[in-house]
Amino acid sequence: MQFGSWDVQIVSGGGFSLDGGAMFGTVPKVVWSKIYPADAENLIAMTTNCLLVRGEVEGKQHVILVDNGNGDKESDDFMARFKCEGRGVLDANLLKHGVRPEDITLCILSHLHFDHAGGSTRLDPSGQLVPSFPKARYVVQARDLEDAKAPHLRVKASYLPQNWEPLEAAGLLDTVEGALELLPGISVRLAPGHIEGLQNIVIEGGGRKLIYLADLIPTARHIQPAWCMGYDLDVVSCVNERQKVLGEVAGTDTVCVFEHDPQIPAGTVSRDPKGRYVVAPVLV
């Protein structure tokens, strides 16, 4: 899909599973399971919808990756616990578009939780942790990196130092504070609630707009503002931020990307006659 000079495609970093109750927080299972069925272990299928963004600015070619999934360096026990799809999935899917890890010039991370930034590093043949995209700058909110280094107990298990320490050691990790245009038509902005340092990525051009929602609204089935996750640290802020974003996009042709939805990766938002939000799928 084209947004001005930017060509944008969704590239899967691989599927995994999480507990349905945790994903829907206080929403009763009898309600959420009707639209997102769980298996016998109460797990629901998730995915990691990453963005591949390519374009030329002032004669320079940019190959940008937005988030990178769970990665493939963790132990077999870790991969089995979350029922991860397998190893090498993101690399294989990027290669389908003719992109190799060394081609990536910028990696924008919505935040540093392992299912969004786990693919930032990998093990080299000697078993050492190294940046997965050696020629890329990595960008994250300063507040998120601060929290990752001294995490709240509730999210400590989601922040794994091996996902960013090698980036810092290599001098590849950049931090930003709040809203910022990284390149013409590509910007980041804070979207607090899930965590304080979550950032959404906005791509604009040619009269079109895309918002990468990350864990603000992780799936299209979370489109109702109060349907927050048990993983959200500040539910009130999360609901407020969702209402703000939904008010911005509802009834427009803005493309919303739902990072963890395996069936509806992207869509436009409107309201039905009862005032509830609905998503119309689009292809990206």
N, C-alpha and C positions, 0 to 999 in steps of 0.2 A: 504494500500500500504506500502511495506516495504522499508526502507532506512537504510541499515545496521541493526543495533540493534533496530532501531526506527520503531514502527508501527504507521502509520499516517492515520487518518480518518477525513473527513469533517463532522462536526456536526452543524446542523442549530441552530442558536440562535433565529430564527423567521423572518418572512417577515415583510416588511413595505413599504411605498411609499414615493417618493420624486418628486418634480417638474422636469419634463424632461428638461426644458430649463436651470434650474440651474445645472443639471447633465451634460449637454453638452456645457455649456458656449457659446462661439461665433459660434459654429457649427449651421448652420441654421436648423430649425425644419424640413423643407422639406427634409433635408438630413438624420438627425438622426432618424426621426420617421419611416423611411423605414425599419430600422433594429431593432428599439426598440420602438414599438407603444405605444402611450400614451392614457389614458382614456379621458373622456369628461372634466375632470378637469385638464388636461395636466400632470397628475401624471403617473409615471412609476413604475412598480413593482420592488422592491429591496428585498434583503435578507441579512442575516448576516451569512456568511459561516465561522464558527470558526474551529479551528483545535484541535483535540484530539490526543495527541502524547504520546505513552507509550513505555517504554523500561527500561532495567536494566543497570546500570553503577557501576562497582566495587561492585557488590552485593546489591546495593540499587535500589529499584524500583521507577521510576519516572512516574508520571501521570501529563501531562502538558496540559494546555489549552491556546491556542493562540487566543486572543480577546474573547469577551463574549456578544456582541450584545447590544441591547437597555435595557436589563433587564426588570423587571416587577414591579418596585416600584413606577413609576411615576403615576400621576393622570389619571383619565379616560379621561379628556380633552386632555392631552398630547398623550395618546395612540390613541385616535381618530384622532387627528390632523395629525399624521403620519401613520394612518391606520395600526398600529402594529397588528401583527397576534394574539397576546394574551399573557397571563401571564403564567409563568412556562414552556415555550417552551424549553428553553435550558436544564433545569433540566430533563425534560421528555426525551429529545433526548440523553442526557448523560446516563440516566438510561437504555436506550436500549442497551448500550454497557457495562452495569454493573458498571457504574461509578456514585458515589454519590458526592455531593459537598465537603464533608469532605475527599474524596479520592484525590482531586487535590493537588499536591505538589508545582506546579509552574504555575503562570499565567503570560504570556508574552503579554504585551499590545502594539500594533503598535502605538497607541497614545490615548489620553484621551478624544476624542470627544465622545459624549453620545452614538452614534450608534456602538461604538467599545468597550467602557469601562463601559457602563451603567449597565451591569450585574455583575460588580465587587462588588457591595454592594446590600443589600436588607433590608427590614424591618423585624425585629423579631416580635414574637407574641405580644410584648408590644408596637410595633410601633417605636422602636429605630433602627437607621441605623447601620448595622453591616456588616463586610466582608462576602461576599457570600461563599467564599472558605476559611474557618477559619484556615486551616493548610497549606495554600499556601503562598509562597512569591510572590509578584507582582513586575514585572520589567517594567520600562518605561525609556525613554531617559530623562536625567536631563533637557535638554533644553525644552522638551515638558511640564514637570511639572512646570518649571519656567514660561512658556507662559500661562499655564492653570491658574496659580495664578494671573497673570497680563495680561489678554488676550487683543489682538488687538480687536478693536470694531467690525471688520468684522467677527470674529470667537467667540466672547464672548458668544453667545447663544449656541454654541456647547460644551463649557466647563462648566459642572455642578459640583460644589464643592462636592455635595453629592456622586459623583462617586469615589473620591479619599481621601477626608478628613477622613472618618472612617478608611481607610487603614493606613494612617499616624498615626492616634491616636492609632491604634493597633500595630504599629511598624512593619507592614508587607510590606510597600512600599519601594522598592529599586530602585535606579537610576543608570544608566550607561551613559557613555559618548562615543558616536561614536561606532565604530565596536568592538565587543567583542564576544568571544566564551563563552556561558553560561554553556554548557555541551559538552562533546565530540560529534561533529557532529551537534550541534545546536548553531547557532550564530545569532546576530543581527547586522544590519548596517544601517547607516543613509540613508534616501531617501528623501531629501528636495524638496520642491516645493509646495505640498499641504499645508503643514506647515513646518517650519524649523526643528522641532523635530520628524518628522515621521520616524519610523524605519520599515524596512522589516525584516522578519525572514527567515533564510536559514537553511534547514535541508539537511544533506549530509550523505551518507553511502552506502556501497556496490556498489560503482561506480555510484550511482544515486544522483540526486539533486532536491530539491523543493525550490521555492521562494514564500513566502506569501507576495503578493504585497500591500495588504491593499488599501489605497486610492491613491497610486501612479498610479495604473491602476485598478480602482474599478470594472469594468466589462470587459468581453471579447469584448464588443462592443466599448470600449475605447482604443482599441489596437493601433490605429494610433497615433503616438506621439503628434500631435498637437490637438487632441481631448480632451482637458482639461475641467475640471469642472469650473463652476462659483464660486465654493467653494474654488478653489485653490488660495492661497495667492500670490504665486510667479510663474506666468505662465512660464516665461522664464526658471527658474530653474527646474520646473516640466517637461517641454519638454526636457531639456538637460538630466535630470536624466532618463526619459523614454527611450531616445535614447541610453543611456549607457546600461541600463538593457536589452533592446531589442536586442542590438548588442551582448550582452553576451549570451542570450538564444536562439536566432533565429537559426534554423537549428540543434538544439541539442535536446536531450530527456529530458531536464530540465522541470519539471512540474511547471507551474505557477498557483497559486491559486488566483482567482478573488473573492474578499470577498463579493461583493454585487450582484453578478450575479446569479439569480435564475435558469437559464437554463444551463449555462456553468460555473460550479463552478471551474473547473480546466482544463488545456489544455497545449499542447505544441505549440510553435510558429515557424512559417516559413514565407517565403516571396513568393508571387505569381510572375508570369512572369512580372508583371508591377512594382514589387518592394514593393507592399503593404504587410503589415503584416497580416497574417491569423492565426487563432487558431483552432487546432484540439482537440476536447474534449477528456479528459481521466477521468477515474473513480478513485477517491481517497476515 
